[in-house]
Amino acid sequence: METEKQAYEGLKPHQYEDIFFEEDVPLDDVRDDIKRTWVYYGGAIILLFILLGSFIKIPRQLELGFVIEDKFNSEQIITIDENIIIDSLFVEVGDSVEYGTPIAIISGLRLNQLLADYKALMVNLDMRGSQDSLVLLARKEQRYRVNKELDNKVSALNFNIEQLETTKVHKINELENNFKLLSTDYERNKVLYEKGVISLFDFEKSERDYNTGLNQYLTNKSEYEKEIANLAFARTNLNEQKKRSTSLTSELELTFANQSQSLKNQANYLLDLIKKHYGAFDILGNSIVLKAEKKGVISYKGPTGKTTPRNSPLLKIYSGPRYYKAVASIPASLIGRVRDSVEVKLKLTPYPHYDWGFLTGEVRNLSLTPNPDGELPFEVEIEDYGKLHSYVQKGMTGKLSMILEERSFLSYLFSKIKKEYFEASN
């Protein structure tokens, strides 16, 4: 290398031109420019990453299991609080029923006892009705005879009173006219005595006749009135006897009616008790025929010919349009993170969401206090059934998802860093 350098040192300028070409000129040092370019691009990428990490939100989702239930409880579930036997069914699943449609014949130990008690009361009521009718008939015939006799006596008394009234009028008028004559003589003799025309003896005799006529008038009048009063009192007594006779018959009739009504009330109580425990019914021997209490469609029927356990469904009847809701619970670790009106997506287990889609709705009726399991129950009001409108049924299960929050990537990153820091420092 040193030898080559010495060979070049003695050359003239034109000799250099003959030896070197332009492309043989050494290149400039560009390493600093390349570094600078990488810094610029790296900074831009970092800035873009920071911007994306700050503004692009990443949702945090919650998935829970749910069950589909009837929204308006429009399904009537027929259950009975005892073990019973469905002897026969008149309907099948899918049949439409109206109010009063016979749907099943059932029997049971308690039901049989109630029916036996009711029939015994009805037999007693029929027998009592027949006996009471005979007794009342005899009592009314007796009352008729007594009242007839009393009416005759009253008529006789009325005749006597009328006769006495007539006699009294004539006699009193006669006495009154006689008394007026005596009174006139007395007043005239009094004036004559005062003038000295007649003697004291004649005047006193006139005065005695006047007093005698007055006493006779008042005495006879009083005796007539007393006799009339006695007859009227006797008539009143006879009328009272007639009233008492009628009253005794009415009381007996009322007593019989009350006894019959008491039996009827007991029978009606048993009918009400049967209806309360078993529903609308008709009696058929030692069984009852259950009748539909609502218009609807049979959605479930129990087994026939064997004992159905207490409170187990015998039949189910949908009585209106089918509207559903989803029911779920928030775990204790997430209490406070879910609010009403949060949008929810529901994925049904029998229908994969990637083929059938999902239901959408909102959180409703979020409980304010935990249930015995420490979870907060809530409902989802289904707003859009999508392609599953005709397939949703009560009792279906699945998974629901909802967005709890949306945070940027940097927020998640710093949250992780803070968590690690606090866990390390504590």
C-alpha positions in Angstrom: 0.0 0.0 0.0 2.9 2.3 0.9 4.6 1.6 -2.4 1.4 2.3 -4.4 1.1 5.7 -2.6 4.7 6.6 -3.5 4.0 5.8 -7.2 1.1 8.2 -7.3 2.8 11.1 -5.7 5.0 11.9 -8.7 2.2 12.0 -11.3 1.1 15.1 -13.2 -2.6 16.2 -13.2 -3.2 15.0 -16.7 -1.7 11.7 -15.7 -4.4 11.4 -12.9 -7.1 11.9 -15.5 -5.8 9.0 -17.5 -5.7 6.7 -14.6 -9.0 7.5 -12.7 -12.6 7.5 -14.0 -15.4 9.5 -12.5 -17.1 6.4 -11.0 -13.9 5.7 -9.2 -14.3 8.8 -7.0 -14.8 7.8 -3.3 -18.5 8.1 -2.0 -19.6 10.5 0.7 -20.3 9.2 4.3 -24.2 8.9 4.5 -24.4 7.0 7.8 -25.6 10.0 9.7 -28.4 10.6 7.2 -29.6 7.0 7.5 -29.7 7.3 11.3 -31.6 10.5 11.1 -34.2 9.0 8.7 -34.7 6.0 11.0 -35.2 8.4 14.0 -37.9 10.3 12.0 -39.7 7.2 10.9 -39.5 5.7 14.4 -40.8 8.8 16.0 -43.7 9.0 13.6 -44.6 5.3 14.3 -44.4 5.9 18.0 -46.5 9.0 17.7 -49.1 7.1 15.6 -49.1 4.3 18.2 -49.6 6.8 21.0 -52.5 8.4 19.1 -54.1 5.1 18.3 -53.6 3.9 21.8 -55.3 7.0 23.2 -58.3 7.3 20.9 -59.2 3.8 19.9 -61.5 2.3 22.5 -61.3 -1.4 23.4 -64.5 -2.7 25.0 -64.5 -4.9 28.1 -67.3 -7.5 27.9 -69.2 -9.5 30.5 -70.7 -12.9 29.6 -73.3 -14.5 31.8 -75.7 -17.5 31.5 -79.4 -16.7 31.2 -82.8 -18.4 31.0 -85.7 -17.4 28.8 -89.0 -16.8 30.8 -92.5 -15.6 30.0 -92.5 -11.8 30.2 -96.1 -11.3 31.2 -96.7 -14.7 33.0 -99.4 -15.4 30.4 -99.0 -19.1 30.8 -101.4 -20.6 33.3 -99.8 -23.5 35.2 -102.5 -25.8 36.7 -101.1 -27.4 39.9 -102.8 -28.9 42.9 -101.6 -28.9 46.5 -102.0 -32.7 46.9 -101.2 -36.0 45.1 -103.9 -36.6 42.5 -104.6 -38.9 39.6 -105.4 -37.6 36.1 -108.0 -40.2 35.1 -108.3 -38.8 31.5 -107.5 -35.8 29.4 -109.8 -34.1 26.8 -107.1 -32.1 25.2 -103.7 -32.4 23.5 -100.7 -30.0 23.3 -101.5 -27.3 20.8 -105.3 -27.5 21.2 -107.1 -24.3 21.6 -109.5 -24.0 24.6 -112.2 -21.5 25.6 -113.3 -20.5 29.0 -115.3 -23.4 30.5 -113.9 -26.0 28.1 -113.6 -29.5 29.8 -109.9 -30.4 29.9 -109.4 -33.3 32.4 -111.0 -35.7 34.9 -109.1 -35.9 38.1 -109.5 -37.8 41.5 -107.7 -38.0 44.8 -108.1 -38.9 48.4 -108.8 -35.5 49.8 -111.0 -34.6 46.7 -113.0 -37.8 47.2 -113.6 -36.9 50.9 -114.8 -33.4 50.0 -117.1 -34.8 47.3 -118.5 -37.4 49.8 -119.2 -34.6 52.4 -120.9 -32.5 49.8 -123.1 -35.3 48.6 -124.1 -36.1 52.2 -125.1 -32.5 52.8 -127.2 -32.6 49.6 -129.0 -35.8 50.7 -129.6 -34.2 54.2 -130.9 -31.1 52.5 -133.3 -33.0 50.3 -134.7 -35.0 53.2 -135.0 -32.0 55.4 -136.8 -30.2 52.6 -139.4 -32.9 52.3 -139.9 -33.2 56.1 -140.1 -29.5 56.6 -142.6 -29.2 53.8 -144.9 -31.8 55.5 -144.6 -30.1 58.9 -145.2 -26.6 57.4 -148.2 -27.9 55.5 -149.8 -29.3 58.6 -149.0 -26.2 60.6 -150.5 -24.0 57.9 -153.7 -26.1 57.9 -153.9 -25.8 61.7 -153.3 -22.0 61.4 -156.0 -21.8 58.8 -158.6 -23.5 61.1 -157.7 -21.4 64.1 -157.7 -18.2 62.1 -161.1 -19.1 60.7 -162.5 -19.6 64.1 -161.0 -16.3 65.3 -162.3 -14.5 62.3 -165.8 -15.7 63.2 -165.5 -14.5 66.8 -164.2 -11.2 65.6 -167.1 -10.8 63.2 -169.6 -11.6 66.0 -167.9 -9.0 68.3 -168.0 -6.4 65.5 -171.7 -7.1 65.1 -172.3 -6.7 68.8 -170.3 -3.5 68.9 -172.3 -2.1 66.0 -175.6 -3.0 67.7 -174.5 -1.5 71.0 -173.3 1.6 69.3 -176.8 2.0 67.7 -178.6 1.3 71.1 -176.2 3.7 72.8 -177.0 6.5 70.4 -180.8 6.1 70.8 -180.6 5.7 74.6 -178.2 8.6 75.1 -180.3 10.8 72.8 -183.4 9.9 74.9 -181.6 10.6 78.2 -180.1 13.8 76.8 -183.5 15.1 75.7 -185.0 14.2 79.1 -182.1 15.9 80.8 -182.6 19.0 78.7 -186.3 19.2 79.8 -185.3 18.8 83.5 -182.6 21.4 83.0 -185.2 23.8 81.5 -187.7 23.2 84.3 -184.9 23.7 86.9 -183.8 27.1 85.4 -187.4 28.2 85.1 -188.3 27.2 88.7 -185.2 28.9 89.9 -186.3 32.2 88.4 -189.8 31.7 89.8 -188.5 30.9 93.2 -186.3 33.9 93.2 -189.4 36.0 92.3 -191.5 34.2 95.0 -193.9 32.7 92.6 -193.3 29.1 93.8 -192.4 27.6 97.1 -189.1 26.4 98.3 -190.4 22.8 98.3 -191.3 23.0 94.6 -187.9 24.5 93.8 -186.0 21.8 95.7 -188.0 19.1 94.1 -187.1 20.6 90.7 -183.5 20.7 91.7 -183.5 17.0 92.8 -185.1 15.9 89.5 -182.4 17.9 87.7 -179.6 16.2 89.6 -181.2 12.8 89.2 -181.5 13.2 85.5 -177.9 14.4 85.2 -176.5 11.5 87.1 -178.7 9.0 85.1 -177.4 10.5 81.8 -173.8 10.4 82.8 -174.0 6.9 84.3 -175.7 5.4 81.3 -173.4 7.0 78.9 -170.4 5.8 80.9 -171.8 2.2 81.1 -172.4 2.1 77.3 -168.9 3.4 76.6 -167.4 0.9 79.1 -169.3 -2.0 77.5 -168.2 -0.9 74.0 -164.6 -0.6 75.2 -164.8 -4.2 76.7 -166.1 -5.5 73.4 -163.3 -3.6 71.5 -160.7 -5.0 73.9 -162.0 -8.6 73.3 -161.8 -8.0 69.5 -158.2 -6.7 69.9 -157.3 -9.9 71.9 -158.8 -12.1 69.2 -156.8 -10.2 66.5 -153.7 -10.6 68.6 -154.3 -14.3 68.9 -154.6 -14.4 65.1 -151.4 -12.5 64.7 -149.6 -14.9 67.2 -150.8 -17.9 65.3 -149.6 -16.4 62.0 -146.3 -15.4 63.7 -145.7 -18.9 65.1 -146.2 -20.3 61.6 -143.8 -17.7 60.1 -141.3 -18.4 62.8 -141.4 -22.1 62.2 -141.1 -21.5 58.5 -138.2 -19.2 59.1 -136.5 -21.7 61.4 -136.9 -24.4 58.7 -135.6 -21.9 56.1 -132.6 -21.1 58.3 -131.8 -24.7 58.9 -132.0 -25.4 55.1 -129.9 -22.3 54.4 -127.3 -23.5 56.9 -127.0 -26.7 55.0 -126.8 -24.9 51.7 -124.1 -22.6 53.1 -122.1 -25.7 54.2 -122.5 -27.2 50.7 -121.5 -23.9 49.0 -118.5 -23.7 51.3 -117.4 -27.2 50.1 -117.9 -26.2 46.5 -115.9 -23.0 47.0 -113.2 -25.0 48.8 -113.0 -27.4 45.8 -112.9 -24.6 43.4 -110.2 -22.8 45.4 -107.9 -25.9 45.4 -108.7 -27.4 42.1 -110.1 -24.6 39.8 -113.3 -24.4 37.8 -115.0 -27.8 37.8 -118.1 -30.0 37.3 -118.8 -33.0 39.6 -118.7 -36.4 37.9 -119.3 -39.2 40.3 -116.4 -39.4 42.7 -114.2 -37.3 40.4 -114.4 -33.8 39.0 -114.1 -32.5 35.5 -111.6 -29.6 35.4 -112.6 -26.7 33.1 -110.3 -24.1 31.4 -110.5 -20.7 33.2 -108.8 -18.8 30.4 -108.9 -18.8 26.6 -105.6 -20.1 25.2 -103.5 -22.9 23.8 -102.5 -26.1 25.7 -98.7 -25.9 26.0 -98.1 -28.9 28.3 -100.0 -31.9 29.6 -99.1 -34.3 32.5 -99.2 -38.1 32.5 -102.6 -39.8 32.9 -103.4 -42.9 34.9 -100.8 -42.5 37.6 -100.3 -40.3 40.6 -99.1 -36.8 39.9 -97.0 -35.5 42.9 -98.2 -32.5 44.9 -97.8 -29.1 43.2 -96.6 -30.8 40.0 -98.0 -29.2 36.7 -101.0 -31.0 35.4 -101.5 -28.7 32.4 -100.2 -25.5 31.1 -102.2 -23.0 29.0 -100.9 -20.1 27.1 -103.5 -17.4 27.4 -102.1 -14.6 25.2 -99.4 -13.6 22.8 -96.0 -15.0 23.6 -93.5 -12.4 24.8 -90.3 -13.4 26.5 -87.6 -12.0 28.7 -84.2 -13.3 29.7 -83.4 -13.7 33.4 -79.8 -13.7 34.7 -77.8 -12.6 37.8 -74.7 -10.5 38.2 -71.9 -12.1 40.3 -70.9 -10.5 43.5 -67.5 -9.5 42.1 -69.2 -7.2 39.5 -71.9 -5.6 41.6 -72.1 -2.0 40.7 -70.6 -2.4 37.2 -74.0 -3.0 35.5 -76.7 -0.4 35.0 -80.3 -0.4 33.7 -80.7 0.2 29.9 -77.3 -1.4 29.0 -77.5 -3.1 25.6 -77.3 -6.9 25.7 -76.8 -9.5 23.1 -78.3 -12.9 23.8 -76.9 -16.1 22.2 -79.2 -19.1 22.5 -77.6 -22.5 23.1 -79.7 -24.5 20.6 -79.1 -22.0 17.8 -75.4 -21.1 17.3 -75.1 -17.3 16.8 -72.8 -17.7 13.9 -75.6 -19.3 11.9 -78.7 -17.9 13.5 -77.6 -14.5 14.8 -78.6 -13.4 18.3 -81.3 -11.5 20.2 -80.8 -8.0 21.4 -82.3 -6.2 24.3 -81.6 -4.0 27.3 -81.1 -4.5 31.1 -84.3 -4.0 33.1 -85.4 -4.4 36.7 -81.9 -4.7 38.1 -82.3 -5.7 41.8 -81.0 -3.2 44.4 -80.1 -5.9 46.9 -78.4 -9.4 46.5 -80.3 -12.6 46.5 -79.4 -15.4 49.0 -76.5 -16.4 46.7 -75.0 -12.9 46.9 -75.9 -12.1 43.2 -78.0 -9.3 41.8 -80.9 -10.7 39.6 -81.9 -8.7 36.6 -84.0 -9.1 33.4 -83.3 -8.4 29.8 -86.2 -6.9 27.8 -85.9 -8.5 24.3 -86.3 -5.8 21.7 -85.2 -7.6 18.5 -85.6 -11.4 17.9 -83.8 -11.3 14.5 -84.2 -14.7 12.7 -85.1 -16.4 15.9 -88.6 -14.9 16.4 -90.5 -18.1 15.7 -88.0 -20.4 17.6 -87.7 -18.8 21.1 -89.3 -20.8 23.8 -89.7 -20.6 27.5 -86.9 -22.4 29.4 -84.2 -21.9 26.7 -80.7 -21.1 28.0 -77.7 -19.4 26.5 -75.0 -16.8 27.1 -75.5 -13.0 27.1 -72.8 -10.5 26.6 -72.8 -6.8 27.5 -70.1 -4.1 27.4 -69.1 -3.0 30.9 -66.8 -0.2 29.8 -64.7 1.0 26.9 -61.1 2.1 27.6 -58.2 3.0 25.4 -55.2 0.6 24.9 -52.9 3.0 26.9 -55.5 3.1 29.7 -55.4 -0.7 29.9 -51.6 -0.6 29.7 -51.1 1.9 32.5 -53.8 0.1 34.5 -51.6 -3.1 34.3 -48.5 -1.1 35.2 -50.3 0.5 38.2 -51.6 -2.9 39.3 -48.1 -4.4 39.1 -46.6 -1.4 40.9 -49.1 -1.5 43.8 -48.9 -5.2 44.2 -45.1 -5.0 44.2 -45.0 -2.1 46.7 -47.6 -3.6 49.0 
